[in-house]
């Protein structure tokens, strides 16, 4: 991953070490795959355009291959500096979003524009202050991240009309659904993948990782620092975290788990202890419980307060004083009740549940038969261990099939 | 006849639709700092200073027209173009300079507001923050068209200077004659004062503001002709108001050989000669000049910020949508209020610094105006003609000279 701000003004020499000039611009194709085609070099006598294939190395200086050719601009080529850099980004409705502060270039396997940087660091990079700024910020125990906007979000056709327009109305990359970004990122090498993930805010990064396929998750968690891995795992849903941890070697797992936040570790340890069986490995602790005597209003109020961070809930499980699962109720039923009605008046006492030893296929059949989207997993004392949701089950089935 | 009437009606409608940016920007040039400078100039030199009013009007009209034309044709603000054509580094430097000079002008206007409040016996520690907060909320919560009507309403209060002038019972013949016939000898002190008057009228923020504000109004290229007239009209209205203000001062303070140090002083000094009501009107004028000045100059910084860095910024947008835009506006107003309320603050030093940076930045802005207004890729058929380029060049020379003379003058204590 290269930044235009860091390449701009770099010395260009010929293969025999003679100075040619300085790099000032790139030409690229305004298509869905924005290949960089030429580099513009400002020499002492005007400027030349050289095909990117003649560019040999980008260490300290840029070296051109022997006998490089020069050419003119083709009709379908645009300039990074004129058409992209510093331009206003607008969304579909024409609202101003932000400006392009820097252009992010992917150099392998070929030179292509990966996206644009719209953050503060993009500006700092032009002032050569990026590292300094990061150092200052690190004193406060945090780090600055670039705001990266991938090329997929930009309408290439509009570029030639002088507009950097987004494909969607929402502005920022962080609003791109993590699932979509994950699909895109799966095509990159692990090295480039980590670079892009580094650009994202932590919570968002965690969500994206959660949506990558298993082999990608494994590769990634192997290659990044244990501390970073732990911070990501602490942020994602505990059942997903367990899935990812289970793909790692025992040793690696033991390095990472102690670094997790205490709350996350407790939940993950618990789920790991369940993961001895098929259903157990799919379990999650993201569920909501209520007391049989609790009124509908109280439950509704508590849900509003306590479950803002949870994945969407579909059922409320009713647990008595002896910690037995005695009933269940779905959100619609809860909404229909008058405020002062206690849970036991309207819950369904015959709870459809599974045990740790139940095979996933049977669990699936129960879900289909009773039209339920998540099943409680109980032990033989009717204690609630966790729940298994339909999406996790389906995913598990799909993996088995492929 | 009927056709003619319809045509006339249509034109009037267009005129009403486009009216705003030119007049508001130009009249805002007569902000509290301007009112102080004009008062002192007229108190010191009387009718002699009137000779610069007509050339000053032409300078103002020409420079503002170029800014408005770029905004209409390119649909971009000055800051947009600087960022897109010259890159982020130059954009940052320009924004830094503009922020600083605008802040100084905001402080001067809030200080003007404060002295007007004191004049009316109102406690500035209570009323000044209240007014500033109210002003901000009004601008942030209302749409462009309502805010624009508010600005136009503020301008009506400048009419108080006309009333003050009549109450001062001046020698109108001499006043009008002094506009075209030079009188008295030209001393360094006169030159310095004349230049200070031009410097507070043609400003860096004025150039940015007309541009952003016209763009925010979304005028079309068909309205270019009318917009040009409106800008010219704005320059004429502004300097007519300046004329009356100076008449009021010249006929009273100068005629009785008094000295004043600021606009509030002028309001007090007028009273014995033109009556209490005239002094009151003069004070009201200062109050509204401060109001208009501080909000418009702070707004300029906010527009420039959103243009330089590409964030959404429009008076038509809600606070949540244009958060950074309104935050910039608020920051300038809050700092302005705090500084103006500090007990031992030296406004003289702030004025000196503001004039210096304003002077330093104006030739650069004229350079950008020249570049953009002559660029066919941006302006198409509407590029500058030769006369306009000459006027711009002459303006630059006058402004640069004025700044150098002004600073030397202030340092030497002329």
Interface residues (C-beta under 8 A of the other chain):
Chain A: X85 X86 X87 X88 X89 X95 X96 X97 X98 X99 X100 X101 X123 X126 X127
Chain B: X80 X83 X84 X87 X88 X89 X91 X92 X306 X309 X310 X311 X312 X313 X321
